[in-house]
Amino acid sequence: RGSQRIPDTSANPKAFQRPDMSPDYVILNAQISKRWKDDLFEIYLGGENLLDYQQRDAIIASEDAFGQYFDGSLVYAPLFGKMIYIGFRYNLKK
């Protein structure tokens, strides 16, 4: 995905500062499916964020939600890890 600019936090105390650019990262999503009976039934298996990249410490001063330096606006990447799913579809005939 490439790096992204992050808002300036240089006026914050050192513990609450972040770099000006995010690190590079890649998101990998995939899905496979199988259809039966003239495309009436379908089963699928997939996953999101398969490389399990997560942004750490996305919220500045998260332990003090009403403090001066609390900032939840610096999210640039997934906060959750990989997700695997399976499903079934039934397509109604036209």
C-alpha positions in Angstrom: 0.0 0.0 0.0 2.9 2.4 0.5 3.5 4.9 3.3 1.0 7.6 4.1 1.4 11.0 5.7 0.4 11.2 9.3 -0.7 14.5 11.0 2.0 16.3 12.9 2.3 15.4 16.5 5.7 17.2 17.2 4.0 19.6 19.7 3.0 16.7 21.9 5.2 15.4 24.7 7.7 12.8 23.5 5.6 9.8 24.7 2.7 11.0 22.5 4.6 11.7 19.3 4.3 9.7 16.1 6.5 9.6 12.9 5.4 11.9 10.0 4.9 8.8 7.7 3.4 5.4 8.3 5.4 2.3 7.5 4.7 0.4 4.3 2.4 -2.6 4.5 0.5 -5.0 2.4 -3.1 -6.3 2.9 -3.8 -9.7 1.3 -7.5 -10.8 0.9 -8.6 -14.0 -0.9 -11.8 -16.0 -1.5 -12.5 -19.2 -3.4 -15.9 -20.5 -4.2 -17.6 -23.6 -5.7 -21.0 -23.6 -7.5 -23.4 -26.5 -8.0 -26.7 -27.2 -9.7 -26.8 -24.6 -12.5 -25.3 -21.9 -10.2 -28.1 -22.4 -7.7 -25.9 -23.3 -4.7 -22.5 -21.9 -3.8 -20.1 -22.4 -0.9 -17.1 -20.1 -0.3 -14.1 -19.9 1.9 -12.1 -16.7 2.3 -9.9 -14.6 4.4 -9.0 -11.0 5.0 -5.7 -9.5 6.2 -4.1 -12.9 5.7 -0.6 -11.5 6.4 -2.0 -10.4 9.8 -0.6 -6.8 9.6 -1.9 -4.7 12.5 -1.2 -1.1 13.5 0.0 -1.0 17.1 -0.8 1.9 19.5 -3.2 3.5 17.0 -4.7 5.7 19.7 -2.5 8.3 21.3 -2.9 8.5 25.1 -5.6 5.8 25.0 -5.4 5.3 28.8 -6.7 8.9 29.4 -9.7 9.2 27.1 -10.5 12.7 28.4 -6.9 14.0 28.5 -5.4 16.8 26.5 -3.3 14.4 24.3 -5.9 11.7 23.5 -6.2 11.3 19.7 -7.9 8.5 17.9 -7.6 10.0 14.5 -4.2 8.6 13.5 -5.5 5.1 12.3 -3.8 4.3 9.0 -3.9 0.4 8.9 -6.0 -2.5 10.2 -6.5 -2.7 13.9 -7.7 -6.4 13.8 -5.7 -9.4 12.7 -6.5 -12.0 10.1 -10.1 -13.2 9.6 -11.1 -16.5 8.0 -14.7 -17.1 7.0 -16.9 -19.7 5.3 -20.3 -19.3 3.8 -23.1 -20.7 1.8 -25.2 -18.9 -0.9 -28.5 -19.9 -2.4 -29.3 -18.0 -5.5 -33.0 -17.5 -6.4 -33.9 -18.2 -10.0 -34.9 -15.2 -12.1 
